[in-house]
Amino acid sequence: MEIEMERALDFMTEVAASLMSYGSPTTRTEIWVTKIGQKLGFQVDIAIIYTVIYITIRDKDGNFKSITKRLFSLPSDFEKFMRVDTLVKKFVDGNIQLAEAHIELKKIINDQSTYSIFLRLIAAALTCGGFEYVLVGGTMSAIASMVLGAVVYAATNYVKLLNNRFFQQFTSGIMISIGAWLLVHLFKGSTLSGVVSGSIMLFVPGLLITNGFSEISQASVISGTIKESEAMALLIALVFGIFAGTVFVGGMNF
């Protein structure tokens, strides 16, 4: 029984960690982990406070095991989130056994992204250009935003000199500001505000803000408040980066 509890707890912990890492709301993760434990015949107590996961399971005889796991990064990955979510649903519905589900989960975690760098850059460019065209409406500004957005996205995601989200946001802001000043001279008819407004859309922490409000509304106040605070800090870092880039360009009399 102890071995069964340990296997169940390991699986539940990895599910919780992967769901949180890939962008799942806290409440949804807690519900799924609880359903997994109930499927295996255990009573589950779980609490997730942003990057810290607490899980305790008890069997019918009162034996229990607990675990605390700390997450050190929460990069969003919608594709893996959907794959893990689907896997958990299959397990809860009884369509897959624990051992097989655990193997499949490890495979999902270890898989590299199915989207190539080229495809990601195309998506980044279209996102920036589309937002600029909808919000401002300038064709040349949209094209400039596509170019700048793709370049900054590549620089901050594939050339990681420092694996720190706040530094990446600040650096992104600087590159956007300086890049926008350069591109408005290359793309005649584009506007500085239009290029900047389109290019920053990739770096606005929209998922973090949405999940934070969602969790606060579902009584996960601590986790939701932490996410909102991080989102505000990331936005401030981005704004300060844009400001720093603007000051630099102004000081160079560009």
Disulfide bonds with the S-S distance in Angstrom:
none
